[in-house]
Amino acid sequence: MNALLIFAAGEGVVNKGILPHDLKEVFWGALAFGVIAFLLVWKAGPAIAAAWNGRLERIEGELDDAATKRADAEAELAEVRGRIANADSERQRILAESRSTAEALKAQMVAKAEKDAADIKTRSVADIESSKSQVTADLRADVAELALGAAEAVVAANLDAQTQNDLIEGYIAKVGASS
């Protein structure tokens, strides 16, 4: 610094704008700068260091959280991929179960239809037998009526008028008595 002072104080040496013309100004300016720098380092230094360290810790915490979340996401992705892989086997199982259920249902429906058909056939046979019995009874009644009519005709042809009138009167009396 002595060389600087000698250089600046030199007589006849023209200062080319490097230093101000007044050395006191340089001295007090340098001293003020040194004091402010010292105060900044002494008082603001710990606060700046604490803020810097806090920021580093916060960033490290965020990185740790991100790593944890990434690990969780990767585990979940692996689980989803496993479920997707199992979905095909689950689909095959469900299809097989559905087919077996459909076959069982089909067998039940066929058995029910066969039973219903047998019941209908049994009722039809019973209805046919009943109708046959009814027709046979009606036919016998008609045949008996015709035979009676034919017998009456034969008897009426062999009877004389007096016997025939007696028979008619007896029949009328018998019908009138039953009414």
C-alpha positions in Angstrom: 0.0 0.0 0.0 3.0 2.3 0.6 3.8 2.0 -3.1 0.3 3.1 -4.0 0.6 6.1 -1.7 3.9 7.1 -3.1 2.6 6.6 -6.6 -0.5 8.7 -5.9 1.4 11.4 -3.9 4.0 11.9 -6.5 4.6 15.4 -7.6 4.3 16.1 -11.2 2.8 12.7 -11.8 -0.5 13.0 -13.4 -3.2 10.7 -12.1 -4.9 9.1 -15.1 -8.2 8.4 -13.3 -7.2 5.3 -11.4 -7.4 6.8 -8.0 -9.2 9.9 -6.9 -7.2 13.0 -6.4 -7.8 12.9 -2.7 -6.1 10.0 -0.9 -8.1 10.5 2.3 -11.2 9.6 0.3 -9.6 6.3 -0.8 -8.5 5.6 2.8 -11.9 6.3 4.4 -13.7 4.5 1.6 -11.5 1.4 2.0 -12.0 1.6 5.8 -15.8 1.9 5.5 -15.8 -1.1 3.1 -13.7 -3.2 5.4 -16.0 -2.3 8.4 -19.2 -3.2 6.5 -17.7 -6.4 5.1 -16.6 -7.4 8.6 -20.0 -6.6 10.0 -21.7 -8.6 7.2 -19.5 -11.6 7.8 -19.8 -11.3 11.6 -23.6 -10.7 11.9 -25.1 -11.7 8.6 -22.8 -14.7 8.0 -24.4 -17.1 10.5 -27.9 -16.1 9.3 -26.9 -16.6 5.7 -25.2 -19.9 6.6 -28.3 -21.0 8.5 -30.5 -20.1 5.6 -28.2 -21.9 3.2 -28.1 -25.0 5.5 -31.9 -24.9 5.9 -32.4 -24.8 2.2 -30.0 -27.7 1.8 -31.9 -29.7 4.4 -35.2 -28.9 2.9 -34.0 -30.0 -0.5 -32.6 -33.2 0.9 -35.9 -33.8 2.7 -37.8 -33.2 -0.6 -35.4 -35.6 -2.4 -36.0 -38.2 0.3 -39.8 -37.8 0.1 -39.6 -38.0 -3.7 -37.5 -41.2 -3.4 -40.0 -42.7 -1.0 -42.9 -41.7 -3.2 -41.1 -43.1 -6.3 -40.5 -46.4 -4.4 -44.1 -46.6 -3.4 -45.2 -45.8 -7.0 -42.9 -48.5 -8.3 -44.3 -51.0 -5.8 -47.8 -50.1 -6.8 -46.9 -50.4 -10.5 -45.5 -53.8 -9.8 -48.7 -54.8 -8.0 -50.9 -53.5 -10.8 -48.8 -55.4 -13.4 -49.2 -58.5 -11.2 -52.9 -57.9 -11.1 -53.0 -57.5 -14.9 -51.1 -60.7 -15.3 -53.5 -62.4 -13.0 -56.5 -60.9 -14.8 -56.0 -63.3 -17.7 -56.0 -66.4 -15.5 -59.0 -65.0 -13.5 -60.8 -64.4 -16.8 -60.1 -68.1 -17.8 -61.4 -69.3 -14.4 -64.5 -67.2 -14.7 -65.2 -68.5 -18.3 -64.7 -72.1 -17.2 -67.0 -71.5 -14.2 -69.6 -69.9 -16.5 -69.4 -72.8 -18.9 -69.9 -75.4 -16.2 -72.8 -73.4 -14.8 -74.4 -73.1 -18.2 -74.0 -76.9 -18.8 -75.6 -77.7 -15.4 -78.4 -75.2 -16.2 -78.9 -76.8 -19.6 -79.1 -80.3 -18.1 -81.6 -79.1 -15.5 -83.7 -77.4 -18.2 -83.6 -80.6 -20.4 -84.6 -82.8 -17.5 -87.5 -80.4 -16.6 -88.6 -80.3 -20.2 -88.5 -84.1 -20.4 -90.5 -84.4 -17.2 -93.1 -81.8 -18.4 -93.4 -83.7 -21.7 -93.9 -87.0 -19.8 -96.5 -85.3 -17.6 -98.3 -83.9 -20.7 -98.2 -87.4 -22.4 -99.6 -89.0 -19.3 -102.4 -86.5 -19.1 -103.1 -86.9 -22.8 -103.3 -90.6 -22.5 -105.7 -90.2 -19.5 -107.8 -87.7 -21.5 -107.9 -90.1 -24.4 -109.0 -93.0 -22.2 -111.6 -90.8 -20.6 -112.9 -89.6 -24.0 -112.8 -93.2 -25.3 -114.8 -94.4 -22.3 -117.3 -91.5 -22.8 -117.6 -92.2 -26.5 -118.1 -95.9 -25.8 -120.8 -95.2 -23.2 -122.5 -92.7 -25.7 -122.2 -95.3 -28.5 -123.7 -98.0 -26.2 -126.6 -95.7 -25.3 -127.2 -94.9 -28.9 -127.0 -98.5 -29.9 -129.3 -99.5 -27.1 -131.7 -96.7 -28.2 -131.6 -97.9 -31.8 -132.0 -101.5 -30.7 -134.9 -100.5 -28.6 -136.4 -98.6 -31.5 -135.9 -101.6 -33.8 -137.4 -103.9 -31.2 -140.4 -101.6 -30.8 -140.8 -101.6 -34.5 -140.7 -105.4 -34.7 -143.0 -105.7 -31.7 -145.3 -103.1 -33.1 -145.5 -104.9 -36.4 -146.4 -108.1 -34.5 -148.9 -106.6 -32.1 -152.4 -105.9 -32.9 -154.0 -102.5 -32.4 -155.5 -103.3 -29.0 -152.2 -104.6 -27.4 -150.4 -101.7 -28.9 -152.9 -99.2 -27.3 -152.6 -100.9 -24.0 -148.8 -100.6 -24.1 -149.0 -96.9 -25.0 -151.4 -96.2 -22.3 -149.3 -98.1 -19.7 -146.2 -96.2 -20.8 -148.0 -92.8 -20.5 -149.3 -93.7 -17.1 -145.8 -94.8 -16.0 -144.3 -91.6 -17.3 -147.0 -89.5 -15.7 -146.5 -91.2 -12.4 -142.8 -90.6 -12.4 -143.2 -86.9 -13.1 
